[in-house]
Amino acid sequence: MRISAHMVCTAVRDDIVSGAFPPGARLTEELLARRYGVSRIPVREALRTLESEGFVITRRHAGACVARPSEQEAADLLDIRALLEPLGVARAARRRTEAQLKVLRGLVRLGRQRAEHGHFSDLRALEDWYHETLAQASGSPTLAALLTQLRRKITWVYAAEPPTRATAVWREHGAIVDAVARGDAERARALAVAHVERSVAARREQRPVAVRETGRKAAVRETKHSVNTGGDNA
C-alpha cells in the first residue's frame, strides 16, 4: 500500500498549525519520513504543496523549513478574510443544499451547547466543521478551497478567540445560518461582515502566535506519528 502525498501533506500541515513544527523548524525528508512512517517520495511532493500554500519555505543549501510569517503578513490574512468570508456566505444563501443546511443547524446547536456549558476544548473542531461546510455551501470549489486554506493559516498564525466570546460567536453563527436558510443573501452577507469584524478586532488585540514564536529556538516535538491509511491511497 503506497501512502499518497496528499495524506502526508495533511499530516505535516496539521503539525505546523498545531505548533508541533514551530516557525523556522527544519523539515528534512528523512525526519518527516521517519515521523509519519512513509518513504521520502510522498514527503517531497507534500513539501512542494505546502510551499505553494505558504506554510513552508525552501532555501538553496538550507532545505525546507516552516515559514516565519511577519506581522504584516498575519494582518493581511485578516483583511483577506474580511473580503472573502462575506462573499462565501452570500453565495451559500443562494446555493446551499438541504443536506448542508441540516449539518450547519446541527453544528450551531452543538456549538451553543458546548459554549454555554464551558466545554471550550470541543469548539475548535466544531468551528472548523462549521466554516468548512459553509464554504462548501457557496457552490464554488475555488472559493471554498481559498476559504479553507485561509482559515488554516489564521488558525496557525493567531491564537483562538477568547473563551469569553464563545457564546456570542455561536449566537452569530446561528443568525448567519438562519439567513442562509431563508435564502437572504444580503442579510447573510451583512451578518458575516459584522461577525468577521468582531473576530478580527479580538485577534488584532493579540500579537500573532506564529510571529511571537519566531523569536524562540525552533525545536520540533519528537512525537512519532503514523499517517492515517484508512483512505485516499494512491
C-alpha positions as CSV (number, residue, x, y, z in Angstrom):
1,M,0.0,0.0,0.0
2,R,1.5,3.3,-1.1
3,I,0.7,6.4,1.0
4,S,-0.3,9.4,-1.0
5,A,1.4,12.7,-0.9
6,H,-2.0,14.3,-0.1
7,M,-2.1,12.3,3.2
8,V,1.4,13.3,4.1
9,C,0.7,16.9,3.2
10,T,-2.3,16.9,5.5
11,A,-0.3,15.4,8.4
12,V,2.5,17.9,8.1
13,R,0.2,20.8,7.7
14,D,-1.7,19.7,10.8
15,D,1.5,19.5,12.8
16,I,2.5,23.0,11.6
17,V,-0.8,24.5,12.5
18,S,-0.8,22.8,15.9
19,G,2.7,24.1,16.6
20,A,4.5,20.7,16.7
21,F,6.7,22.2,13.9
22,P,7.3,25.9,15.1
23,P,8.2,28.7,12.7
24,G,11.7,28.2,11.4
25,A,11.9,24.5,12.2
26,R,13.9,22.4,9.7
27,L,11.8,19.9,7.8
28,T,14.1,17.3,6.3
29,E,12.8,14.5,4.2
30,E,14.4,12.0,6.5
31,L,12.8,13.5,9.6
32,L,9.3,13.6,8.1
33,A,9.6,10.1,6.5
34,R,10.5,8.7,9.9
35,R,7.9,10.7,11.8
36,Y,5.0,9.5,9.6
37,G,6.3,6.1,8.6
38,V,6.4,6.8,4.9
39,S,9.0,6.9,2.1
40,R,10.7,10.2,1.0
41,I,8.8,10.4,-2.3
42,P,5.4,11.5,-0.8
43,V,7.2,13.7,1.7
44,R,9.0,15.5,-1.2
45,E,5.7,16.1,-3.0
46,A,4.0,17.2,0.2
47,L,6.7,19.8,0.9
48,R,6.2,21.3,-2.6
49,T,2.5,21.6,-2.0
50,L,3.0,23.2,1.5
51,E,5.5,25.7,0.0
52,S,2.9,26.7,-2.6
53,E,0.4,27.3,0.3
54,G,2.9,29.4,2.2
55,F,3.4,27.1,5.2
56,V,6.9,26.1,4.1
57,I,9.9,27.8,2.5
58,T,12.8,26.2,0.8
59,R,16.2,27.8,0.5
60,R,19.2,26.6,-1.5
61,H,21.7,24.8,0.6
62,A,19.4,25.1,3.7
63,G,16.5,22.9,2.6
64,A,12.9,23.2,3.7
65,C,11.7,24.8,7.0
66,V,8.5,26.2,8.4
67,A,7.7,29.7,7.2
68,R,8.1,32.7,9.6
69,P,5.1,35.0,8.9
70,S,5.7,38.6,9.5
71,E,3.2,40.8,11.4
72,Q,2.2,42.4,8.1
73,E,1.5,39.0,6.5
74,A,-0.5,38.0,9.6
75,A,-2.6,41.2,9.4
76,D,-3.1,40.6,5.7
77,L,-4.8,37.3,6.4
78,L,-7.4,39.0,8.5
79,D,-8.0,41.6,5.8
80,I,-8.5,38.9,3.2
81,R,-10.9,37.0,5.4
82,A,-13.0,40.2,5.8
83,L,-13.3,40.3,2.0
84,L,-13.9,36.6,1.2
85,E,-16.0,35.2,4.0
86,P,-19.0,37.5,3.5
87,L,-18.8,36.6,-0.2
88,G,-18.9,32.9,0.6
89,V,-21.8,33.3,3.0
90,A,-23.9,35.3,0.5
91,R,-23.3,32.6,-2.2
92,A,-24.3,29.9,0.3
93,A,-27.6,31.7,0.9
94,R,-28.3,31.2,-2.9
95,R,-26.7,27.8,-3.4
96,R,-26.8,25.7,-0.2
97,T,-28.4,22.3,-0.3
98,E,-30.8,21.0,2.3
99,A,-28.2,18.5,3.5
100,Q,-25.7,21.3,4.1
101,L,-28.3,23.3,5.9
102,K,-29.1,20.4,8.1
103,V,-25.4,20.0,9.0
104,L,-25.0,23.7,9.7
105,R,-28.0,23.8,12.0
106,G,-26.8,20.7,13.9
107,L,-23.3,22.3,14.3
108,V,-24.8,25.6,15.6
109,R,-26.9,23.6,18.1
110,L,-23.8,21.7,19.4
111,G,-21.7,24.8,19.4
112,R,-24.2,26.7,21.5
113,Q,-24.5,23.8,24.0
114,R,-20.7,23.4,24.4
115,A,-20.2,27.1,24.8
116,E,-22.9,27.5,27.4
117,H,-21.6,24.6,29.4
118,G,-18.0,25.8,29.2
119,H,-16.7,22.9,27.1
120,F,-14.3,25.1,25.2
121,S,-12.0,22.3,24.1
122,D,-14.7,21.0,21.8
123,L,-15.2,24.3,20.0
124,R,-12.2,24.3,17.7
125,A,-13.3,21.2,15.8
126,L,-16.9,22.4,15.6
127,E,-15.7,25.8,14.3
128,D,-13.6,24.1,11.6
129,W,-16.5,21.9,10.6
130,Y,-19.0,24.8,10.5
131,H,-16.8,27.0,8.4
132,E,-15.8,24.2,6.0
133,T,-19.5,23.3,5.5
134,L,-20.4,26.9,5.0
135,A,-17.6,27.3,2.5
136,Q,-18.7,24.2,0.5
137,A,-22.3,25.6,0.6
138,S,-21.1,28.5,-1.6
139,G,-21.2,26.1,-4.5
140,S,-17.8,27.3,-5.7
141,P,-15.0,24.8,-5.2
142,T,-12.4,27.5,-5.9
143,L,-13.8,29.9,-3.2
144,A,-14.3,27.0,-0.8
145,A,-10.7,26.0,-1.2
146,L,-9.5,29.5,-0.6
147,L,-11.6,30.0,2.5
148,T,-10.4,26.6,3.9
149,Q,-6.8,27.4,3.3
150,L,-7.2,30.9,4.7
151,R,-8.8,29.6,7.9
152,R,-6.0,27.1,8.4
153,K,-3.4,29.9,8.1
154,I,-5.3,32.1,10.5
155,T,-5.5,29.2,13.0
156,W,-1.8,28.7,12.6
157,V,-0.8,32.4,12.9
158,Y,-3.2,33.5,15.6
159,A,-4.4,32.3,19.0
160,A,-8.0,31.2,19.3
161,E,-10.5,33.8,20.2
162,P,-11.0,34.4,24.0
163,P,-13.4,31.8,25.5
164,T,-15.4,34.7,26.9
165,R,-16.7,35.3,23.3
166,A,-17.6,31.7,22.6
167,T,-21.3,32.1,23.4
168,A,-21.6,35.2,21.3
169,V,-19.7,33.6,18.4
170,W,-22.1,30.7,18.2
171,R,-25.1,33.0,18.5
172,E,-23.7,34.9,15.5
173,H,-23.2,31.7,13.6
174,G,-26.8,30.8,14.3
175,A,-28.1,34.1,12.9
176,I,-26.0,33.6,9.8
177,V,-27.4,30.1,9.2
178,D,-30.9,31.4,9.7
179,A,-30.3,34.0,6.9
180,V,-28.8,31.3,4.7
181,A,-31.8,29.1,5.3
182,R,-34.1,31.8,4.2
183,G,-32.1,32.5,1.1
184,D,-31.5,36.1,2.2
185,A,-28.1,36.7,0.7
186,E,-27.8,40.4,1.6
187,R,-28.8,39.7,5.3
188,A,-26.3,36.8,5.4
189,R,-23.6,39.0,4.0
190,A,-24.3,41.8,6.5
191,L,-24.2,39.4,9.4
192,A,-21.0,37.8,8.2
193,V,-19.4,41.2,7.8
194,A,-20.3,42.1,11.4
195,H,-19.1,38.7,12.7
196,V,-15.8,38.9,10.9
197,E,-15.3,42.5,12.2
198,R,-15.7,41.4,15.8
199,S,-13.5,38.3,15.3
200,V,-10.8,40.4,13.6
201,A,-10.9,43.0,16.4
202,A,-10.4,40.3,19.0
203,R,-7.4,38.9,17.2
204,R,-5.8,42.2,16.4
205,E,-5.5,42.8,20.2
206,Q,-3.1,39.9,20.4
207,R,0.3,39.6,18.8
208,P,0.1,36.7,16.3
209,V,1.3,33.5,17.9
210,A,3.4,32.4,14.9
211,V,5.1,35.8,14.9
212,R,5.9,35.6,18.6
213,E,7.3,32.1,18.1
214,T,9.9,33.3,15.6
215,G,12.0,34.7,18.4
216,R,12.4,31.3,20.0
217,K,14.5,28.4,19.2
218,A,12.6,26.2,16.7
219,A,12.5,22.8,18.2
220,V,10.4,20.0,16.7
221,R,8.4,18.0,19.1
222,E,9.6,14.4,18.7
223,T,6.3,12.6,18.9
224,K,6.2,9.9,16.3
225,H,3.1,9.9,14.1
226,S,1.6,7.4,11.7
227,V,-0.3,8.7,8.7
228,N,-3.9,7.5,8.6
229,T,-4.2,4.9,5.9
230,G,-7.9,4.4,6.1
231,G,-8.4,6.1,2.8
232,D,-7.1,8.2,0.0
233,N,-4.4,5.8,-1.0
234,A,-2.6,6.0,-4.3
